[in-house]
């Protein structure tokens, strides 16, 4: 099947528009991560959790970790103020972490 020049131009236009729309859907906004940021944050979360698991002071199963655009948020329960601070220090030591928000509760 042979396309006319007009049909070919429309096909190219549709293809270019769909490409632009798909790229815009992956673009980051202040409240949404881009694809690359999401992957980077997933790696950071995994590294923080692994570091918690390796440390005897922090109970890794009781502290939840979430990362958004390099900011790590810690939540859950800790046994003491010292273990809460240790969790923050460990998280700050992970490459790629921009800041740490500590929402842990001492029980």
Backbone as CSV, one residue per row, in Angstrom:
resi,resn,N_x,N_y,N_z,CA_x,CA_y,CA_z,C_x,C_y,C_z
1,UNK,0.839,-1.163,0.000,0.000,0.000,0.000,0.890,1.233,0.000
2,UNK,0.648,2.120,-0.914,1.447,3.321,-1.048,0.674,4.510,-0.490
3,UNK,1.341,5.304,0.344,0.710,6.468,0.948,0.953,7.704,0.094
4,UNK,-0.022,8.572,0.064,0.177,9.856,-0.603,1.040,10.726,0.298
5,UNK,1.548,11.823,-0.248,2.368,12.724,0.560,1.559,13.260,1.743
6,UNK,0.309,13.556,1.514,-0.559,14.069,2.573,-0.721,13.031,3.682
7,UNK,-0.976,11.790,3.304,-1.136,10.723,4.291,0.163,10.482,5.054
8,UNK,1.289,10.550,4.373,2.586,10.369,5.021,2.859,11.495,6.002
9,UNK,2.496,12.722,5.623,2.692,13.866,6.511,1.828,13.740,7.756
10,UNK,0.605,13.278,7.591,-0.287,13.078,8.743,0.262,11.974,9.637
11,UNK,0.739,10.894,9.057,1.297,9.794,9.836,2.502,10.264,10.639
12,UNK,3.364,11.069,10.025,4.524,11.605,10.740,4.089,12.528,11.870
13,UNK,3.088,13.337,11.602,2.584,14.259,12.625,2.008,13.504,13.810
14,UNK,1.244,12.474,13.548,0.652,11.663,14.618,1.755,10.979,15.429
15,UNK,2.748,10.449,14.751,3.863,9.789,15.432,4.637,10.777,16.299
16,UNK,4.922,11.957,15.773,5.661,12.961,16.539,4.853,13.431,17.747
17,UNK,3.561,13.626,17.572,2.705,14.058,18.677,2.650,13.001,19.773
18,UNK,2.502,11.740,19.397,2.443,10.684,20.404,3.773,10.551,21.135
19,UNK,4.881,10.776,20.445,6.196,10.740,21.096,6.317,11.871,22.112
20,UNK,5.897,13.061,21.739,5.952,14.203,22.663,5.062,13.994,23.878
21,UNK,3.883,13.451,23.662,2.969,13.192,24.780,3.564,12.165,25.729
22,UNK,4.163,11.120,25.195,4.741,10.095,26.065,5.939,10.635,26.836
23,UNK,6.727,11.510,26.233,7.849,12.109,26.950,7.369,13.066,28.035
24,UNK,6.335,13.812,27.743,5.789,14.741,28.740,5.203,13.988,29.923
25,UNK,4.663,12.813,29.699,4.079,12.021,30.784,5.153,11.548,31.758
26,UNK,6.385,11.435,31.313,7.472,10.987,32.171,8.222,12.149,32.818
27,UNK,7.856,13.368,32.470,8.569,14.538,32.985,8.243,14.763,34.458
28,UNK,9.251,15.145,35.234,9.008,15.394,36.653,8.283,16.721,36.885
29,UNK,7.559,16.779,37.968,6.921,18.004,38.436,7.281,18.126,39.915
30,UNK,6.911,19.245,40.557,7.232,19.361,41.989,6.607,18.265,42.857
31,UNK,5.499,17.684,42.408,4.826,16.658,43.214,4.942,15.258,42.627
32,UNK,5.613,15.118,41.487,5.737,13.812,40.848,7.151,13.633,40.317
33,UNK,7.710,12.451,40.540,9.054,12.137,40.075,9.034,11.768,38.597
34,UNK,10.131,12.034,37.940,10.334,11.508,36.607,10.785,10.063,36.717
35,UNK,10.853,9.387,35.599,11.227,7.970,35.607,12.609,7.752,36.204
36,UNK,13.572,8.577,35.814,14.927,8.436,36.339,14.994,8.691,37.835
37,UNK,14.253,9.717,38.297,14.235,10.007,39.731,13.609,8.862,40.516
38,UNK,12.550,8.281,39.963,11.890,7.155,40.632,12.876,6.001,40.812
39,UNK,13.625,5.711,39.768,14.601,4.616,39.857,15.715,4.956,40.844
40,UNK,16.205,6.196,40.794,17.243,6.614,41.748,16.735,6.496,43.176
41,UNK,15.499,6.956,43.426,14.934,6.897,44.771,14.742,5.460,45.235
42,UNK,14.385,4.576,44.321,14.236,3.159,44.681,15.569,2.568,45.122
43,UNK,16.635,2.945,44.433,17.972,2.461,44.796,18.361,3.006,46.175
44,UNK,18.105,4.297,46.406,18.423,4.899,47.703,17.662,4.184,48.815
45,UNK,16.372,3.960,48.623,15.563,3.269,49.637,16.148,1.903,49.944
46,UNK,16.511,1.164,48.919,17.095,-0.163,49.115,18.402,-0.114,49.878
47,UNK,19.239,0.868,49.572,20.527,0.987,50.266,20.333,1.370,51.736
48,UNK,19.378,2.261,52.007,19.116,2.639,53.398,18.599,1.436,54.176
49,UNK,17.665,0.686,53.598,17.131,-0.499,54.275,18.223,-1.530,54.537
50,UNK,19.113,-1.714,53.562,20.220,-2.672,53.738,21.155,-2.213,54.849
51,UNK,21.412,-0.916,54.907,22.278,-0.390,55.964,21.623,-0.560,57.331
52,UNK,20.305,-0.373,57.406,19.595,-0.600,58.671,19.698,-2.054,59.088
53,UNK,19.543,-2.970,58.142,19.597,-4.398,58.442,20.975,-4.809,58.958
54,UNK,22.011,-4.108,58.499,23.370,-4.449,58.912,23.747,-3.836,60.257
55,UNK,22.931,-2.915,60.759,23.257,-2.237,62.017,22.444,-2.831,63.163
56,UNK,23.090,-3.226,64.258,22.360,-3.837,65.368,21.524,-2.839,66.180
57,UNK,21.818,-1.553,66.060,21.103,-0.544,66.837,19.716,-0.248,66.279
58,UNK,19.600,-0.276,64.959,18.342,0.063,64.291,17.593,-1.225,63.956
59,UNK,16.355,-1.305,64.381,15.536,-2.474,64.045,14.895,-2.233,62.683
60,UNK,15.511,-2.826,61.677,15.130,-2.570,60.291,13.672,-2.904,59.998
61,UNK,13.109,-3.875,60.712,11.720,-4.255,60.450,10.725,-3.275,61.057
62,UNK,11.197,-2.402,61.940,10.290,-1.450,62.593,10.384,-0.038,62.029
63,UNK,11.388,0.222,61.190,11.554,1.556,60.608,11.282,1.472,59.105
64,UNK,10.281,2.218,58.668,9.943,2.257,57.250,10.732,3.379,56.587
65,UNK,11.071,3.157,55.320,11.861,4.116,54.557,11.129,4.428,53.256
66,UNK,10.956,5.709,52.985,10.414,6.163,51.711,11.312,7.268,51.203
67,UNK,11.513,7.314,49.890,12.375,8.330,49.300,11.626,9.040,48.189
68,UNK,11.712,10.376,48.185,11.103,11.190,47.138,12.078,12.296,46.764
69,UNK,12.560,12.226,45.525,13.505,13.212,45.006,14.720,13.392,45.919
70,UNK,15.239,12.285,46.424,16.441,12.306,47.246,16.214,12.573,48.726
71,UNK,14.987,12.900,49.101,14.673,13.116,50.514,14.149,11.818,51.098
72,UNK,14.814,11.336,52.126,14.431,10.079,52.777,13.546,10.401,53.972
73,UNK,12.403,9.724,54.041,11.506,9.882,55.188,11.506,8.578,55.967
74,UNK,11.810,8.711,57.251,11.814,7.556,58.145,10.566,7.619,59.018
75,UNK,9.902,6.480,59.167,8.741,6.406,60.050,8.755,5.052,60.737
76,UNK,7.882,4.894,61.723,7.839,3.643,62.465,8.299,3.859,63.887
77,UNK,8.754,2.797,64.508,9.087,2.838,65.924,10.559,2.548,66.175
78,UNK,11.100,3.237,67.176,12.466,2.996,67.637,12.435,2.849,69.149
79,UNK,13.478,2.254,69.706,13.524,1.999,71.152,14.005,3.188,71.973
80,UNK,14.787,4.067,71.337,15.354,5.178,72.098,15.674,6.342,71.168
81,UNK,15.970,7.473,71.787,16.371,8.648,71.019,17.680,8.369,70.285
82,UNK,18.553,7.593,70.914,19.840,7.252,70.296,19.652,6.406,69.034
83,UNK,18.737,5.432,69.097,18.519,4.595,67.907,17.844,5.403,66.798
84,UNK,17.008,6.375,67.160,16.408,7.258,66.154,17.486,8.086,65.475
85,UNK,18.406,8.621,66.266,19.500,9.424,65.700,20.425,8.562,64.855
86,UNK,20.655,7.324,65.295,21.498,6.406,64.533,20.873,6.125,63.167
87,UNK,19.549,5.951,63.139,18.850,5.724,61.871,19.023,6.919,60.933
88,UNK,18.905,8.115,61.478,19.096,9.325,60.674,20.522,9.395,60.149
89,UNK,21.486,9.129,61.010,22.894,9.175,60.610,23.202,8.159,59.515
90,UNK,22.656,6.960,59.655,22.870,5.921,58.641,22.273,6.367,57.310
91,UNK,21.046,6.864,57.346,20.382,7.301,56.113,21.162,8.438,55.448
92,UNK,21.637,9.381,56.228,22.407,10.505,55.673,23.699,10.034,55.017
93,UNK,24.232,8.926,55.481,25.479,8.409,54.938,25.336,7.674,53.619
94,UNK,24.125,7.467,53.158,23.907,6.753,51.895,24.066,7.729,50.732
95,UNK,24.829,7.326,49.743,25.077,8.162,48.572,23.756,8.492,47.870
96,UNK,23.570,9.765,47.551,22.377,10.204,46.838,21.323,10.821,47.735
97,UNK,21.460,10.636,49.045,20.489,11.206,49.988,20.758,12.697,50.121
98,UNK,19.718,13.498,49.855,19.842,14.957,49.962,19.474,15.434,51.364
99,UNK,18.455,14.831,51.940,18.048,15.186,53.308,17.270,14.017,53.903
100,UNK,17.118,14.058,55.231,16.403,13.000,55.946,15.345,13.652,56.824
101,UNK,14.121,13.158,56.710,13.025,13.605,57.567,12.724,12.464,58.534
102,UNK,12.859,12.727,59.809,12.686,11.678,60.821,11.309,11.783,61.462
103,UNK,10.433,10.870,61.120,9.095,10.798,61.717,8.942,9.542,62.582
104,UNK,10.055,9.032,63.086,9.984,7.842,63.950,9.418,8.223,65.311
105,UNK,8.870,7.225,65.994,8.281,7.417,67.321,9.018,6.524,68.295
106,UNK,9.397,7.108,69.439,10.072,6.327,70.483,9.012,5.633,71.311
107,UNK,9.187,4.323,71.499,8.230,3.615,72.372,8.934,2.851,73.439
